[in-house]
Amino acid sequence: TPQPRPRRAANPASLGAMITDDVVWQVINYNHCAFKAKTLTQTMCRNQYNITGLCNKSSCPLANSQYATILEEEGNLFLCMKTAERAHSPKNLWERIKLPKSYMAALELVDKNLEFWPKFIVHKCKQRLTKITQYIIRMRRIRLKAQPKLERIHSKRGER
């Protein structure tokens, strides 16, 4: 009787990336991660690309070969995407797409670029976009508001 052939994965490249991701997460989680910060209740992550700020497998930019996040630099928003195809070149690992100032146009661009990505990453990117947009609006409002000029009181001169 002929032996049945073993079933192969649909995409061997993605399977290899998943195995590598698991190995990286094992090392980061159980050994040492330079970005890990433990508090009394949870473990936080200081990596600038982390999408939630929490240290867990789904939101770790180091342990995921396919990852996306939103970054803000000097009032400009960027959608940063990392894929396994760019892993051989660390300089080009993150693709940065500048998002428009309009919130609705930025949401559409995120939807378009992350169309076939995991729903968790898409949802968290949209949440992060909303949060960063709100604090940029707050910063602009504070900057426009007239603030009183603060002057130093010379304590030594006042006593004499």
Backbone as numpy.savetxt, mean C-alpha at the origin, in Angstrom:
# Nx Ny Nz CAx CAy CAz Cx Cy Cz
-2.73 -51.88 -16.89 -3.57 -50.69 -16.89 -2.69 -49.44 -16.89
-3.04 -48.46 -17.72 -2.23 -47.24 -17.76 -2.45 -46.39 -16.51
-1.37 -45.80 -16.06 -1.43 -44.92 -14.89 -2.05 -43.58 -15.27
-2.96 -43.05 -14.46 -3.51 -41.72 -14.77 -2.43 -40.66 -14.61
-2.43 -39.70 -15.55 -1.44 -38.63 -15.50 -1.84 -37.62 -14.42
-0.86 -37.12 -13.69 -1.19 -36.14 -12.66 -1.70 -34.84 -13.29
-2.65 -34.22 -12.61 -3.21 -32.97 -13.12 -2.23 -31.84 -12.89
-2.14 -30.96 -13.89 -1.24 -29.82 -13.79 -2.06 -28.57 -13.48
-1.40 -27.61 -12.85 -2.06 -26.34 -12.56 -2.34 -25.59 -13.86
-3.34 -24.75 -13.85 -3.72 -24.02 -15.05 -2.61 -23.08 -15.49
-1.97 -22.39 -14.57 -0.89 -21.47 -14.90 0.29 -21.77 -13.99
1.32 -22.46 -14.50 2.45 -22.82 -13.63 3.20 -21.61 -13.10
3.23 -20.51 -13.84 3.94 -19.31 -13.38 3.28 -18.75 -12.13
1.96 -18.69 -12.12 1.27 -18.13 -10.95 1.40 -19.07 -9.76
1.45 -20.37 -10.00 1.64 -21.33 -8.92 3.01 -21.15 -8.28
4.03 -20.94 -9.11 5.38 -20.71 -8.59 5.45 -19.43 -7.77
4.75 -18.40 -8.21 4.73 -17.14 -7.47 4.04 -17.33 -6.13
2.95 -18.14 -6.12 2.23 -18.37 -4.87 3.10 -19.12 -3.87
3.86 -20.11 -4.35 4.74 -20.86 -3.46 5.80 -19.94 -2.88
6.38 -19.08 -3.74 7.39 -18.13 -3.29 6.80 -17.17 -2.26
5.58 -16.71 -2.52 4.92 -15.81 -1.58 4.74 -16.47 -0.21
4.36 -17.74 -0.22 4.18 -18.46 1.04 5.48 -18.59 1.81
6.57 -18.87 1.10 7.88 -19.00 1.74 8.30 -17.66 2.34
8.13 -16.59 1.58 8.49 -15.26 2.07 7.67 -14.92 3.31
6.36 -15.22 3.28 5.52 -14.90 4.44 5.93 -15.72 5.65
6.30 -16.98 5.46 6.76 -17.82 6.58 7.96 -17.16 7.27
8.92 -16.71 6.45 10.13 -16.10 7.01 9.79 -14.78 7.71
8.99 -13.94 7.05 8.64 -12.64 7.63 7.83 -12.80 8.91
6.87 -13.67 8.89 5.95 -13.78 10.03 6.59 -14.46 11.22
7.35 -15.53 11.00 7.85 -16.31 12.13 9.28 -15.98 12.52
10.05 -15.35 11.63 11.42 -15.00 11.98 11.54 -13.50 12.23
11.93 -12.74 11.21 12.16 -11.32 11.44 11.70 -10.50 10.25
11.04 -9.39 10.53 10.67 -8.41 9.51 11.04 -7.04 10.06
11.78 -6.26 9.28 12.23 -4.95 9.72 11.08 -3.96 9.85
9.96 -4.21 9.19 8.84 -3.29 9.20 7.80 -3.61 10.29
7.96 -4.72 10.97 6.96 -5.16 11.95 7.07 -4.35 13.24
5.92 -3.92 13.75 5.85 -3.19 15.02 4.71 -3.79 15.83
5.03 -4.38 16.97 4.00 -5.03 17.78 3.47 -4.06 18.83
2.14 -4.05 18.97 1.49 -3.29 20.03 0.86 -4.30 20.98
0.15 -3.80 21.97 -0.48 -4.71 22.93 -1.58 -5.55 22.28
-2.30 -4.97 21.33 -3.45 -5.67 20.76 -3.20 -6.27 19.38
-2.35 -5.63 18.53 -2.16 -6.14 17.18 -0.74 -5.88 16.68
-0.43 -6.45 15.55 0.88 -6.27 14.94 0.73 -5.33 13.74
1.47 -4.23 13.76 1.38 -3.22 12.71 2.57 -3.36 11.74
2.43 -2.72 10.57 3.49 -2.75 9.57 3.84 -1.32 9.18
5.15 -1.00 9.13 5.61 0.35 8.81 5.97 0.51 7.34
5.81 -0.52 6.53 6.17 -0.43 5.12 5.29 0.59 4.42
5.90 1.48 3.62 5.12 2.55 2.98 4.11 2.03 1.98
4.34 0.85 1.42 3.43 0.29 0.43 2.30 -0.54 1.06
2.34 -0.75 2.37 1.29 -1.56 3.01 -0.05 -0.88 2.87
-1.04 -1.65 2.48 -2.35 -1.07 2.13 -3.24 -0.84 3.35
-3.05 -1.60 4.42 -3.91 -1.46 5.60 -3.16 -0.96 6.83
-1.86 -1.16 6.88 -1.09 -0.81 8.07 -0.97 -1.96 9.04
-1.67 -3.07 8.75 -1.59 -4.26 9.60 -0.60 -5.26 9.03
0.02 -6.02 9.90 0.96 -7.05 9.46 0.21 -8.37 9.36
-0.25 -8.70 8.15 -0.84 -10.00 7.88 -0.55 -10.38 6.43
-0.78 -11.62 6.08 -0.36 -12.13 4.77 -1.03 -11.41 3.61
-2.30 -11.11 3.74 -3.01 -10.51 2.61 -2.63 -9.05 2.37
-2.14 -8.35 3.39 -1.80 -6.95 3.19 -0.30 -6.68 3.25
0.52 -7.70 3.12 1.97 -7.52 3.16 2.50 -7.33 1.74
3.13 -6.19 1.44 3.66 -5.98 0.09 4.88 -6.85 -0.22
5.56 -7.34 0.79 6.74 -8.17 0.56 6.35 -9.61 0.23
5.26 -10.09 0.82 4.87 -11.48 0.67 3.85 -11.71 -0.43
3.54 -10.69 -1.22 2.59 -10.84 -2.32 3.25 -10.39 -3.62
3.28 -11.29 -4.60 3.91 -10.93 -5.87 2.99 -10.06 -6.72
1.69 -10.08 -6.46 0.75 -9.18 -7.12 0.12 -8.31 -6.04
0.41 -7.02 -6.10 0.01 -6.12 -5.01 -0.20 -4.72 -5.58
-1.09 -3.97 -4.98 -1.32 -2.58 -5.40 -1.65 -1.74 -4.18
-1.31 -0.46 -4.25 -1.61 0.46 -3.17 -1.71 1.88 -3.72
-2.17 2.80 -2.90 -2.26 4.21 -3.25 -1.26 4.97 -2.39
-0.44 5.81 -3.02 0.52 6.63 -2.30 0.26 8.10 -2.59
0.63 8.96 -1.63 0.49 10.40 -1.79 1.87 11.03 -1.66
2.23 11.87 -2.63 3.49 12.60 -2.57 3.22 14.05 -2.95
3.39 14.94 -1.99 3.22 16.38 -2.19 1.87 16.73 -2.80
0.81 16.10 -2.32 -0.53 16.41 -2.79 -0.96 15.65 -4.03
-0.05 14.88 -4.64 -0.38 14.08 -5.82 -0.59 12.63 -5.42
-1.61 12.00 -5.99 -1.91 10.60 -5.68 -1.39 9.69 -6.79
-0.85 8.54 -6.40 -0.32 7.57 -7.34 -0.89 6.19 -7.02
-1.27 5.46 -8.06 -1.62 4.05 -7.92 -0.36 3.27 -8.21
0.14 2.55 -7.22 1.37 1.76 -7.37 0.99 0.29 -7.48
1.44 -0.35 -8.56 1.11 -1.76 -8.80 2.40 -2.57 -8.93
2.38 -3.74 -8.31 3.52 -4.65 -8.35 3.03 -5.97 -8.93
3.74 -6.50 -9.94 3.37 -7.80 -10.49 4.60 -8.70 -10.52
4.38 -9.99 -10.65 5.47 -10.96 -10.63 6.39 -10.79 -11.84
5.86 -10.27 -12.95 6.67 -10.12 -14.16 7.79 -9.10 -13.98
7.62 -8.16 -13.04 8.64 -7.13 -12.83 9.59 -7.46 -11.69
9.48 -8.64 -11.11 10.26 -8.98 -9.92 11.76 -9.10 -10.22
12.14 -9.35 -11.45 13.56 -9.51 -11.78 14.30 -8.18 -11.79
13.57 -7.07 -11.81 14.18 -5.74 -11.86 13.64 -4.90 -10.71
14.35 -4.84 -9.60 13.84 -4.11 -8.43 13.57 -2.63 -8.71
14.33 -2.04 -9.62 14.13 -0.62 -9.94 12.74 -0.39 -10.55
12.29 -1.34 -11.36 11.01 -1.22 -12.04 9.92 -2.09 -11.41
10.12 -2.51 -10.17 9.19 -3.43 -9.52 7.80 -2.81 -9.39
7.74 -1.54 -9.04 6.46 -0.86 -8.84 6.15 0.03 -10.02
5.01 -0.19 -10.64 4.53 0.69 -11.71 3.68 1.77 -11.05
4.02 3.04 -11.32 3.31 4.16 -10.70 2.45 4.85 -11.74
1.17 4.99 -11.45 0.24 5.68 -12.33 -0.30 6.88 -11.56
-0.10 8.08 -12.13 -0.59 9.29 -11.46 -2.10 9.36 -11.60
-2.77 9.58 -10.48 -4.23 9.66 -10.46 -4.66 11.12 -10.61
-5.78 11.36 -11.29 -6.26 12.73 -11.43 -6.73 13.32 -10.10
-6.81 14.65 -10.05 -7.24 15.33 -8.81 -8.71 15.03 -8.49
-9.52 14.81 -9.52 -10.93 14.52 -9.32 -11.09 13.14 -8.68
-11.85 13.10 -7.58 -12.03 11.85 -6.84 -12.72 10.79 -7.70
-13.78 11.17 -8.40 -14.54 10.21 -9.21 -13.69 9.68 -10.37
-12.91 10.55 -11.02 -12.04 10.11 -12.12 -10.95 9.18 -11.59
-10.44 9.46 -10.38 -9.42 8.60 -9.77 -10.00 7.22 -9.45
-11.24 7.19 -8.94 -11.90 5.91 -8.65 -12.07 5.08 -9.92
-12.47 5.74 -11.01 -12.64 5.03 -12.29 -11.32 4.47 -12.78
-10.24 5.25 -12.63 -8.92 4.78 -13.07 -8.45 3.59 -12.24
-8.72 3.61 -10.94 -8.38 2.47 -10.08 -9.18 1.24 -10.52
-10.48 1.43 -10.78 -11.32 0.32 -11.26 -10.78 -0.26 -12.56
-10.39 0.61 -13.48 -9.93 0.16 -14.79 -8.61 -0.61 -14.69
-7.66 -0.09 -13.89 -6.35 -0.72 -13.80 -6.34 -1.98 -12.95
-7.26 -2.08 -12.00 -7.30 -3.26 -11.12 -8.51 -4.14 -11.42
-8.90 -4.17 -12.68 -10.13 -4.88 -13.07 -10.09 -6.37 -12.74
-8.98 -7.04 -13.00 -8.89 -8.49 -12.80 -8.08 -8.87 -11.56
-7.90 -7.94 -10.66 -7.13 -8.18 -9.43 -8.06 -8.74 -8.35
-7.49 -9.29 -7.27 -8.32 -9.79 -6.16 -9.18 -8.66 -5.58
-10.40 -9.01 -5.20 -11.36 -8.02 -4.71 -10.86 -7.34 -3.43
-10.11 -8.06 -2.60 -9.58 -7.48 -1.37 -8.69 -6.28 -1.68
-7.78 -6.44 -2.63 -6.85 -5.37 -2.98 -7.59 -4.18 -3.59
-8.55 -4.46 -4.48 -9.32 -3.38 -5.11 -10.08 -2.59 -4.04
-10.73 -3.30 -3.13 -11.52 -2.65 -2.07 -10.63 -1.79 -1.17
-9.50 -2.33 -0.75 -8.61 -1.60 0.14 -7.98 -0.40 -0.56
-7.70 -0.52 -1.86 -7.16 0.63 -2.61 -8.19 1.75 -2.67
-9.44 1.39 -2.87 -10.49 2.41 -2.92 -10.67 3.06 -1.54
-10.60 2.26 -0.48 -10.69 2.82 0.87 -9.56 3.79 1.14
-8.35 3.39 0.74 -7.17 4.23 0.96 -7.25 5.51 0.13
-7.75 5.40 -1.10 -7.94 6.58 -1.95 -8.91 7.56 -1.27
-9.99 7.05 -0.73 -10.98 7.90 -0.05 -10.35 8.59 1.15
-9.63 7.85 1.97 -9.02 8.39 3.18 -7.99 9.47 2.84
-7.12 9.20 1.87 -6.07 10.15 1.52 -6.68 11.40 0.87
-7.71 11.22 0.04 -8.38 12.37 -0.58 -8.99 13.26 0.49
-9.60 12.65 1.51 -10.21 13.44 2.58 -9.16 14.22 3.37
-7.99 13.62 3.64 -7.02 14.38 4.41 -6.32 15.43 3.56
-6.24 15.26 2.24 -5.71 16.31 1.37 -6.66 17.51 1.37
-7.96 17.23 1.33 -8.97 18.31 1.38 -8.85 19.06 2.71
-8.70 18.32 3.82 -8.54 18.94 5.13 -7.29 19.81 5.19
-6.18 19.32 4.61 -4.93 20.09 4.61 -5.11 21.40 3.83
-5.78 21.34 2.68 -6.02 22.56 1.88 -6.88 23.55 2.66
-7.91 23.06 3.33 -8.81 23.92 4.08 -8.06 24.61 5.23
-7.20 23.88 5.93 -6.42 24.46 7.03 -5.44 25.49 6.51
-4.83 25.21 5.36 -3.86 26.12 4.77 -4.52 27.45 4.36
-5.77 27.38 3.88 -6.47 28.59 3.44 -6.98 29.43 4.61
-7.24 28.78 5.74 -7.77 29.50 6.90 -6.68 30.42 7.47
-7.06 31.66 7.79 -6.11 32.61 8.37 -5.73 32.15 9.78
-4.44 31.99 10.00 -3.98 31.52 11.30 -3.25 32.65 12.00
-3.45 32.81 13.30 -2.75 33.88 14.01 -1.25 33.60 14.07
-0.48 34.68 13.98 0.96 34.53 14.05 1.38 34.36 15.51
2.11 33.33 15.78 2.54 33.05 17.14 3.87 33.75 17.41
3.96 34.41 18.56 5.20 35.08 18.94 5.70 34.51 20.25
7.01 34.49 20.35 7.65 33.93 21.52 7.63 34.94 22.66
7.37 34.44 23.85 7.43 35.29 25.04 8.78 35.07 25.68
9.55 36.16 25.81 10.88 36.05 26.40 10.74 36.07 27.92
10.84 34.91 28.51 10.60 34.80 29.95 11.68 35.51 30.76
12.91 35.51 30.33 13.99 36.13 31.08 13.84 37.65 31.08
13.45 38.22 29.93 13.29 39.67 29.84 12.09 40.15 30.65
11.05 39.32 30.70 9.86 39.73 31.44 10.10 39.80 32.93
11.02 38.98 33.45 11.29 38.97 34.88 12.12 40.17 35.32
12.96 40.71 34.46 13.89 41.79 34.84 13.21 43.11 35.00
